[in-house]
Every structure is written in structure tokens, then in C-alpha cells.
Amino acid sequence: MKPVDFAWHLPKSVPEAVALLGALPNARLLAGGQSLVPMLNFRIAAPDHLIDLNAIDALRFIELRGDILAIGAMTTQRDIERSELVRQYCPLLSAAIAHVGHQQTRNRGTIGGSLCHLDPSAELPVVAAALDPMLVIAGANRERRLRFRSFPAGYLSNSLVPGELVTSIEFPILPECGRGAFVEVARRPADFAIVAVAAQLVMNGTRVRSARIAIGGLAASPMRVEDIEDMIIGKELDEAFLAGAHSCAASLPAEGDSLNPAHYRQRLAGVLTRRALAGAA
């Protein structure tokens, strides 16, 4: 199939894009297009206006700013994959990006597009659920900042209001004593994950000083699992605590389908949580 007819717009700046969003009825933003273009072709999405962000160079950057790593919303996944700054200061994001699609997909796909699309099985929203970065959002009259934990609003839905777009994402940098791991199970390499787990630990010797754990593929949006975090903080991750984390993750409620029923996703959540924690520790 092919898309319905639409008018194409190519703004050169964020204010111009915001103005178009506010003025045009039934408009959609185009970032990398790796999710939106198939939706257009299948007519799942049928906008009257398509606002292409690819000419806004100001939305492409990776910068260290004090204790945060700021990434422009139009930064491609391939640029993130190649970035030494990301590898050094946000290694969990670096680990996850290698699981995102094929290289051709990462050449076009953007971090902002993935986070705004919010597929529950996509890798980048799982990392964001774990690290809870700050989203910088531009609107007609103001700029606002929102933690990722407040961003999901249901299946494939975010909490942007009409006329807003995400301009950058600010990740907290990882302390020197921190470490992370990202694991997933998919039917084939580059497929969406059935279940994915992101875990980041900050250690005090052999004990866990702080922990951030998120699981994707169980519900309409990735979930941070604070019960497991609380369980392991201050402890050494021996077999008993790994088994406890496994059991806790496997007991989380899950939504299933005909290919991957809920009990299978729960089992994967337990196994992968144990693997992620063991890998990080």
C-alpha cells in the first residue's frame, strides 16, 4: 500500500517547526521515519501534513555538560553507537543501541523518534525507563522539562501536548564505580525484543550502592522495577539475591499475545533480569 496524500514541510529551525505544528491541522513529525513510514504505507497513520525535522541541524549533537550527557533528539542511532562520549559516560545506552534493528535502520533512526514512538519492545525506551533522563520539550510559548518516567501515556502514546516536540534528552552520567548490562530475547537478530532488561549498578566495593532496573515487553510501556532495586541495594549480589531478583521479575504482571503468551514473557523477565544483574555486577 501507499500513504494517503499529504503536504510535506521542511522547517530549518525548532521555532519554525513548532509554528507549523501549531498552525497545521492533522500534522505529524517525521524524524528518522523507521516507524512512521511503514505506518503511513499501511495507512495506520494518515496525516494531512508531514513536518520533516531532518533539516534542523541544531537537533543533532552529543555533548557532555557537567554531570549530564545531552543528546539532540535528531541524533541518529548510528552516531550514538559510534560515540566515545556515550560509551564512556552512558555505557548502558551504548550497549542497548547495538540491538536496535540493522545498521541501515540505525543509520536513519533517531533517539528522539524512538522515545516518542514508545514501542514497548524497543530498546531505547527500556534504557530511558531505567536511567530516567530529562526530556527537553519545545512548545509555542515556552520550553519545559519532563522526566521520562512521566512521559509514557499508554501504548504507543506519549504525554506531549499538541504543538510540542522533544529537542534533546539529558542522561545522568555514570560514576566511575558504575557498570551496566542490557540483555534481550528476540526471535531473530534485529527483531523487536520479546522481553528486554536494562540494569545499571553503582558499586561500593562488592556491594550495590544504587541500582536502576527496567524491563520492556511486559506492559504497554517499559517499567522500572524499584522492588528489585530496593532488594539488592546494600547487598552483595550472591546467588541468593540473584535468585530473589529472578523470582520478583518473573512474578510481575504481563500482557501476552498468540505468539508470546504472558507466562512466557514472565519467565523471560526473570531469566533476563538475573542475567543483566550478573553481567553488571
GULUMPA-385474 format. One record per residue (C-alpha): chain; x, y, z; residue number from 1. Coordinates in Angstrom, 3 decimals, padded with zeros to 6 digits, always signed. Example, Ala and Ser with C-alpha at 12.3 -4.5 7.8 and 13.67 -1.06 7.14 Angstrom:
rec c->A&east->+012.300&north->-004.500&up->+007.800&k->1
rec c->A&east->+013.670&north->-001.060&up->+007.140&k->2
end
This chain:
rec c->A&east->+000.000&north->+000.000&up->+000.000&k->1
rec c->A&east->+000.973&north->+003.650&up->-000.270&k->2
rec c->A&east->+000.256&north->+006.626&up->+002.001&k->3
rec c->A&east->-002.705&north->+008.919&up->+001.609&k->4
rec c->A&east->-001.873&north->+012.302&up->+000.084&k->5
rec c->A&east->-000.191&north->+014.767&up->+002.422&k->6
rec c->A&east->+001.630&north->+018.101&up->+002.242&k->7
rec c->A&east->+005.350&north->+017.988&up->+003.092&k->8
rec c->A&east->+007.063&north->+020.735&up->+005.091&k->9
rec c->A&east->+010.807&north->+021.149&up->+005.753&k->10
rec c->A&east->+011.448&north->+023.638&up->+008.576&k->11
rec c->A&east->+015.011&north->+024.820&up->+009.178&k->12
rec c->A&east->+014.687&north->+025.638&up->+012.879&k->13
rec c->A&east->+012.870&north->+024.498&up->+016.017&k->14
rec c->A&east->+010.715&north->+027.687&up->+016.220&k->15
rec c->A&east->+009.652&north->+027.171&up->+012.597&k->16
rec c->A&east->+008.738&north->+023.528&up->+013.291&k->17
rec c->A&east->+006.772&north->+024.488&up->+016.403&k->18
rec c->A&east->+004.930&north->+027.194&up->+014.462&k->19
rec c->A&east->+003.972&north->+024.690&up->+011.760&k->20
rec c->A&east->+002.773&north->+022.219&up->+014.391&k->21
rec c->A&east->+000.544&north->+024.877&up->+015.880&k->22
rec c->A&east->-000.847&north->+026.107&up->+012.564&k->23
rec c->A&east->-001.398&north->+022.934&up->+010.539&k->24
rec c->A&east->-004.296&north->+020.551&up->+011.218&k->25
rec c->A&east->-003.635&north->+016.815&up->+011.495&k->26
rec c->A&east->+000.163&north->+017.195&up->+011.267&k->27
rec c->A&east->+002.785&north->+014.586&up->+012.151&k->28
rec c->A&east->+006.510&north->+014.984&up->+012.762&k->29
rec c->A&east->+008.972&north->+012.952&up->+010.704&k->30
rec c->A&east->+012.306&north->+012.138&up->+012.372&k->31
rec c->A&east->+014.113&north->+009.042&up->+011.056&k->32
rec c->A&east->+010.925&north->+007.543&up->+009.632&k->33
rec c->A&east->+011.733&north->+003.964&up->+010.636&k->34
rec c->A&east->+008.376&north->+003.611&up->+012.405&k->35
rec c->A&east->+006.282&north->+006.342&up->+010.796&k->36
rec c->A&east->+006.919&north->+005.479&up->+007.131&k->37
rec c->A&east->+005.625&north->+001.871&up->+007.474&k->38
rec c->A&east->+002.634&north->+003.249&up->+009.392&k->39
rec c->A&east->+001.989&north->+005.679&up->+006.524&k->40
rec c->A&east->+002.285&north->+002.919&up->+003.923&k->41
rec c->A&east->-000.186&north->+000.725&up->+005.783&k->42
rec c->A&east->-002.385&north->+003.770&up->+006.417&k->43
rec c->A&east->-002.267&north->+003.244&up->+010.155&k->44
rec c->A&east->-001.269&north->+006.914&up->+010.185&k->45
rec c->A&east->-002.938&north->+009.319&up->+007.734&k->46
rec c->A&east->-001.724&north->+012.883&up->+008.359&k->47
rec c->A&east->-002.679&north->+015.828&up->+006.152&k->48
rec c->A&east->+000.716&north->+017.429&up->+006.811&k->49
rec c->A&east->+004.145&north->+015.882&up->+007.387&k->50
rec c->A&east->+006.712&north->+018.109&up->+009.122&k->51
rec c->A&east->+010.190&north->+016.793&up->+008.309&k->52
rec c->A&east->+012.780&north->+017.604&up->+011.015&k->53
rec c->A&east->+015.819&north->+016.443&up->+009.051&k->54
rec c->A&east->+016.921&north->+019.960&up->+008.047&k->55
rec c->A&east->+017.215&north->+021.140&up->+011.680&k->56
rec c->A&east->+020.923&north->+020.616&up->+012.340&k->57
rec c->A&east->+020.598&north->+022.111&up->+015.843&k->58
rec c->A&east->+018.823&north->+018.908&up->+016.931&k->59
rec c->A&east->+021.877&north->+016.724&up->+016.194&k->60
rec c->A&east->+024.553&north->+016.683&up->+018.896&k->61
rec c->A&east->+026.143&north->+014.648&up->+021.682&k->62
rec c->A&east->+027.629&north->+016.883&up->+024.396&k->63
rec c->A&east->+028.997&north->+016.456&up->+027.900&k->64
rec c->A&east->+027.551&north->+019.188&up->+030.110&k->65
rec c->A&east->+028.827&north->+018.833&up->+033.650&k->66
rec c->A&east->+027.184&north->+015.770&up->+035.145&k->67
rec c->A&east->+024.832&north->+015.095&up->+032.224&k->68
rec c->A&east->+025.244&north->+013.742&up->+028.710&k->69
rec c->A&east->+022.958&north->+015.739&up->+026.404&k->70
rec c->A&east->+021.858&north->+014.199&up->+023.103&k->71
rec c->A&east->+019.866&north->+016.027&up->+020.436&k->72
rec c->A&east->+016.575&north->+014.425&up->+019.508&k->73
rec c->A&east->+017.558&north->+014.066&up->+015.821&k->74
rec c->A&east->+020.870&north->+012.365&up->+016.615&k->75
rec c->A&east->+020.912&north->+009.076&up->+014.740&k->76
rec c->A&east->+021.256&north->+005.759&up->+016.490&k->77
rec c->A&east->+024.369&north->+005.113&up->+014.394&k->78
rec c->A&east->+026.014&north->+008.297&up->+015.705&k->79
rec c->A&east->+025.205&north->+007.190&up->+019.257&k->80
rec c->A&east->+026.629&north->+003.740&up->+018.519&k->81
rec c->A&east->+029.914&north->+005.293&up->+017.352&k->82
rec c->A&east->+030.184&north->+007.914&up->+020.116&k->83
rec c->A&east->+033.061&north->+007.621&up->+022.570&k->84
rec c->A&east->+031.236&north->+010.019&up->+024.916&k->85
rec c->A&east->+028.237&north->+007.681&up->+025.063&k->86
rec c->A&east->+030.477&north->+004.657&up->+025.510&k->87
rec c->A&east->+032.314&north->+006.298&up->+028.414&k->88
rec c->A&east->+029.567&north->+008.181&up->+030.229&k->89
rec c->A&east->+026.391&north->+006.259&up->+029.374&k->90
rec c->A&east->+027.518&north->+002.700&up->+028.580&k->91
rec c->A&east->+024.042&north->+001.248&up->+029.126&k->92
rec c->A&east->+022.789&north->+003.268&up->+026.163&k->93
rec c->A&east->+025.823&north->+002.175&up->+024.162&k->94
rec c->A&east->+025.135&north->-001.485&up->+024.973&k->95
rec c->A&east->+021.466&north->-001.259&up->+024.031&k->96
rec c->A&east->+021.964&north->+000.558&up->+020.738&k->97
rec c->A&east->+023.750&north->-002.447&up->+019.219&k->98
rec c->A&east->+020.472&north->-004.404&up->+019.496&k->99
rec c->A&east->+018.445&north->-001.813&up->+017.559&k->100
rec c->A&east->+017.488&north->-003.122&up->+014.129&k->101
rec c->A&east->+020.034&north->-003.486&up->+011.356&k->102
rec c->A&east->+022.765&north->-000.974&up->+010.604&k->103
rec c->A&east->+020.620&north->+000.512&up->+007.832&k->104
rec c->A&east->+017.898&north->+001.148&up->+010.406&k->105
rec c->A&east->+020.328&north->+002.777&up->+012.830&k->106
rec c->A&east->+021.662&north->+004.993&up->+010.029&k->107
rec c->A&east->+018.257&north->+006.688&up->+009.826&k->108
rec c->A&east->+016.535&north->+006.054&up->+013.139&k->109
rec c->A&east->+016.850&north->+008.758&up->+015.805&k->110
rec c->A&east->+016.834&north->+008.666&up->+019.579&k->111
rec c->A&east->+014.039&north->+011.227&up->+019.782&k->112
rec c->A&east->+011.880&north->+009.354&up->+017.303&k->113
rec c->A&east->+012.276&north->+006.072&up->+019.183&k->114
rec c->A&east->+011.472&north->+007.597&up->+022.575&k->115
rec c->A&east->+008.440&north->+009.466&up->+021.241&k->116
rec c->A&east->+007.091&north->+006.418&up->+019.372&k->117
rec c->A&east->+007.388&north->+004.440&up->+022.621&k->118
rec c->A&east->+007.124&north->+000.914&up->+021.309&k->119
rec c->A&east->+007.121&north->-001.216&up->+024.495&k->120
rec c->A&east->+009.569&north->-003.700&up->+022.940&k->121
rec c->A&east->+012.005&north->-001.128&up->+021.541&k->122
rec c->A&east->+015.404&north->-000.968&up->+023.225&k->123
rec c->A&east->+015.867&north->+002.771&up->+023.769&k->124
rec c->A&east->+012.661&north->+003.298&up->+025.795&k->125
rec c->A&east->+013.800&north->+000.481&up->+028.126&k->126
rec c->A&east->+017.110&north->+002.262&up->+028.745&k->127
rec c->A&east->+015.259&north->+005.532&up->+029.298&k->128
rec c->A&east->+012.919&north->+003.846&up->+031.788&k->129
rec c->A&east->+015.963&north->+002.669&up->+033.742&k->130
rec c->A&east->+018.003&north->+005.899&up->+033.649&k->131
rec c->A&east->+015.055&north->+008.343&up->+033.759&k->132
rec c->A&east->+016.670&north->+011.088&up->+031.640&k->133
rec c->A&east->+015.297&north->+014.602&up->+031.393&k->134
rec c->A&east->+013.442&north->+015.395&up->+028.184&k->135
rec c->A&east->+013.707&north->+018.971&up->+026.925&k->136
rec c->A&east->+010.475&north->+019.902&up->+025.134&k->137
rec c->A&east->+009.822&north->+022.947&up->+022.943&k->138
rec c->A&east->+006.353&north->+024.441&up->+022.594&k->139
rec c->A&east->+004.787&north->+027.570&up->+021.190&k->140
rec c->A&east->+005.190&north->+029.720&up->+024.280&k->141
rec c->A&east->+007.796&north->+028.005&up->+026.423&k->142
rec c->A&east->+010.330&north->+025.258&up->+026.887&k->143
rec c->A&east->+009.593&north->+022.674&up->+029.536&k->144
rec c->A&east->+011.487&north->+019.777&up->+031.024&k->145
rec c->A&east->+009.995&north->+016.400&up->+031.860&k->146
rec c->A&east->+011.440&north->+013.241&up->+033.393&k->147
rec c->A&east->+010.998&north->+010.191&up->+031.203&k->148
rec c->A&east->+009.050&north->+008.427&up->+033.956&k->149
rec c->A&east->+006.207&north->+010.929&up->+033.327&k->150
rec c->A&east->+006.418&north->+010.692&up->+029.536&k->151
rec c->A&east->+004.598&north->+007.431&up->+028.610&k->152
rec c->A&east->+000.821&north->+007.814&up->+028.357&k->153
rec c->A&east->-000.223&north->+004.326&up->+027.248&k->154
rec c->A&east->+000.523&north->+002.039&up->+024.316&k->155
rec c->A&east->+002.491&north->+003.925&up->+021.614&k->156
rec c->A&east->+001.441&north->+007.180&up->+023.292&k->157
rec c->A&east->+003.387&north->+009.965&up->+024.978&k->158
rec c->A&east->+002.415&north->+012.983&up->+027.062&k->159
rec c->A&east->+003.388&north->+015.686&up->+024.574&k->160
rec c->A&east->+000.605&north->+018.213&up->+024.100&k->161
rec c->A&east->-000.332&north->+019.497&up->+020.623&k->162
rec c->A&east->+002.304&north->+021.852&up->+019.264&k->163
rec c->A&east->+005.232&north->+020.338&up->+021.229&k->164
rec c->A&east->+008.325&north->+018.414&up->+020.180&k->165
rec c->A&east->+011.258&north->+016.880&up->+022.046&k->166
rec c->A&east->+014.510&north->+018.718&up->+021.305&k->167
rec c->A&east->+017.034&north->+016.860&up->+023.476&k->168
rec c->A&east->+017.491&north->+014.151&up->+026.083&k->169
rec c->A&east->+019.743&north->+014.628&up->+029.128&k->170
rec c->A&east->+021.141&north->+011.416&up->+030.611&k->171
rec c->A&east->+022.873&north->+011.357&up->+034.018&k->172
rec c->A&east->+026.473&north->+010.305&up->+033.565&k->173
rec c->A&east->+027.626&north->+007.054&up->+035.130&k->174
rec c->A&east->+030.045&north->+007.296&up->+038.089&k->175
rec c->A&east->+033.409&north->+005.574&up->+037.725&k->176
rec c->A&east->+032.280&north->+002.779&up->+040.035&k->177
rec c->A&east->+029.177&north->+002.150&up->+037.933&k->178
rec c->A&east->+028.520&north->-000.557&up->+035.405&k->179
rec c->A&east->+025.590&north->-001.715&up->+033.313&k->180
rec c->A&east->+024.220&north->-004.514&up->+031.148&k->181
rec c->A&east->+021.475&north->-004.815&up->+028.540&k->182
rec c->A&east->+020.035&north->-008.194&up->+027.543&k->183
rec c->A&east->+017.075&north->-009.224&up->+025.422&k->184
rec c->A&east->+015.472&north->-012.160&up->+023.652&k->185
rec c->A&east->+014.168&north->-011.732&up->+020.104&k->186
rec c->A&east->+013.089&north->-014.278&up->+017.514&k->187
rec c->A&east->+015.824&north->-013.164&up->+015.114&k->188
rec c->A&east->+018.691&north->-010.682&up->+015.319&k->189
rec c->A&east->+017.414&north->-007.106&up->+014.727&k->190
rec c->A&east->+013.797&north->-008.050&up->+015.548&k->191
rec c->A&east->+011.979&north->-006.192&up->+018.277&k->192
rec c->A&east->+012.649&north->-007.786&up->+021.650&k->193
rec c->A&east->+010.087&north->-010.117&up->+023.160&k->194
rec c->A&east->+011.454&north->-009.041&up->+026.541&k->195
rec c->A&east->+014.424&north->-006.768&up->+027.265&k->196
rec c->A&east->+016.102&north->-005.819&up->+030.557&k->197
rec c->A&east->+018.376&north->-002.851&up->+031.269&k->198
rec c->A&east->+020.331&north->-002.805&up->+034.531&k->199
rec c->A&east->+022.786&north->-000.222&up->+035.847&k->200
rec c->A&east->+024.599&north->-000.652&up->+039.157&k->201
rec c->A&east->+026.855&north->+001.640&up->+041.136&k->202
rec c->A&east->+029.069&north->-000.412&up->+043.421&k->203
rec c->A&east->+030.696&north->+000.246&up->+046.768&k->204
rec c->A&east->+033.354&north->-002.428&up->+046.727&k->205
rec c->A&east->+031.417&north->-005.644&up->+046.235&k->206
rec c->A&east->+028.125&north->-004.195&up->+047.493&k->207
rec c->A&east->+025.457&north->-002.429&up->+045.468&k->208
rec c->A&east->+025.276&north->+001.289&up->+046.314&k->209
rec c->A&east->+022.491&north->+002.140&up->+043.859&k->210
rec c->A&east->+020.588&north->+000.294&up->+041.164&k->211
rec c->A&east->+018.361&north->+001.088&up->+038.204&k->212
rec c->A&east->+016.492&north->-001.759&up->+036.519&k->213
rec c->A&east->+013.845&north->-001.613&up->+033.791&k->214
rec c->A&east->+012.018&north->-004.277&up->+031.799&k->215
rec c->A&east->+010.365&north->-003.882&up->+028.410&k->216
rec c->A&east->+007.896&north->-006.211&up->+026.734&k->217
rec c->A&east->+005.609&north->-006.905&up->+029.676&k->218
rec c->A&east->+003.207&north->-003.969&up->+029.522&k->219
rec c->A&east->+002.135&north->-001.047&up->+027.336&k->220
rec c->A&east->+005.351&north->+000.798&up->+028.197&k->221
rec c->A&east->+008.669&north->-000.217&up->+029.778&k->222
rec c->A&east->+008.596&north->-000.444&up->+033.559&k->223
rec c->A&east->+011.195&north->+000.393&up->+036.156&k->224
rec c->A&east->+011.349&north->-002.312&up->+038.834&k->225
rec c->A&east->+012.039&north->-000.489&up->+042.077&k->226
rec c->A&east->+011.146&north->-003.527&up->+044.228&k->227
rec c->A&east->+014.208&north->-005.342&up->+042.868&k->228
rec c->A&east->+016.348&north->-002.226&up->+043.226&k->229
rec c->A&east->+015.376&north->-001.911&up->+046.899&k->230
rec c->A&east->+016.027&north->-005.618&up->+047.433&k->231
rec c->A&east->+019.663&north->-005.505&up->+046.286&k->232
rec c->A&east->+020.859&north->-002.067&up->+047.490&k->233
rec c->A&east->+023.482&north->-002.502&up->+050.191&k->234
rec c->A&east->+023.878&north->-006.193&up->+049.411&k->235
rec c->A&east->+026.403&north->-008.354&up->+047.639&k->236
rec c->A&east->+024.885&north->-009.918&up->+044.553&k->237
rec c->A&east->+025.366&north->-013.535&up->+045.545&k->238
rec c->A&east->+023.286&north->-016.424&up->+044.233&k->239
rec c->A&east->+020.563&north->-015.884&up->+046.828&k->240
rec c->A&east->+019.926&north->-012.280&up->+045.815&k->241
rec c->A&east->+020.116&north->-013.105&up->+042.113&k->242
rec c->A&east->+017.526&north->-015.827&up->+042.671&k->243
rec c->A&east->+015.342&north->-013.374&up->+044.569&k->244
rec c->A&east->+015.561&north->-010.835&up->+041.739&k->245
rec c->A&east->+014.699&north->-013.606&up->+039.271&k->246
rec c->A&east->+011.587&north->-014.563&up->+041.243&k->247
rec c->A&east->+010.468&north->-010.955&up->+041.669&k->248
rec c->A&east->+010.765&north->-010.195&up->+037.936&k->249
rec c->A&east->+009.035&north->-013.433&up->+036.965&k->250
rec c->A&east->+006.052&north->-012.538&up->+039.155&k->251
rec c->A&east->+005.400&north->-009.173&up->+037.511&k->252
rec c->A&east->+002.107&north->-008.886&up->+035.609&k->253
rec c->A&east->+002.487&north->-009.285&up->+031.862&k->254
rec c->A&east->+000.396&north->-008.885&up->+028.746&k->255
rec c->A&east->+000.688&north->-011.685&up->+026.211&k->256
rec c->A&east->-000.333&north->-012.460&up->+022.651&k->257
rec c->A&east->-000.792&north->-015.534&up->+020.473&k->258
rec c->A&east->+002.957&north->-015.826&up->+019.739&k->259
rec c->A&east->+004.342&north->-014.916&up->+023.167&k->260
rec c->A&east->+001.837&north->-015.538&up->+025.962&k->261
rec c->A&east->+002.059&north->-013.777&up->+029.294&k->262
rec c->A&east->+003.602&north->-016.708&up->+031.186&k->263
rec c->A&east->+006.417&north->-016.939&up->+028.625&k->264
rec c->A&east->+007.163&north->-013.222&up->+028.906&k->265
rec c->A&east->+007.197&north->-013.539&up->+032.704&k->266
rec c->A&east->+009.652&north->-016.405&up->+032.518&k->267
rec c->A&east->+011.889&north->-014.378&up->+030.192&k->268
rec c->A&east->+011.702&north->-011.397&up->+032.546&k->269
rec c->A&east->+013.026&north->-013.491&up->+035.412&k->270
rec c->A&east->+015.833&north->-015.116&up->+033.431&k->271
rec c->A&east->+016.939&north->-011.886&up->+031.758&k->272
rec c->A&east->+016.856&north->-009.866&up->+034.980&k->273
rec c->A&east->+019.177&north->-012.377&up->+036.582&k->274
rec c->A&east->+021.497&north->-012.271&up->+033.564&k->275
rec c->A&east->+021.535&north->-008.476&up->+033.440&k->276
rec c->A&east->+022.353&north->-008.131&up->+037.134&k->277
rec c->A&east->+025.032&north->-010.802&up->+036.988&k->278
rec c->A&east->+026.524&north->-009.142&up->+033.922&k->279
rec c->A&east->+026.523&north->-005.709&up->+035.518&k->280
rec c->A&east->+027.985&north->-006.977&up->+038.778&k->281
end
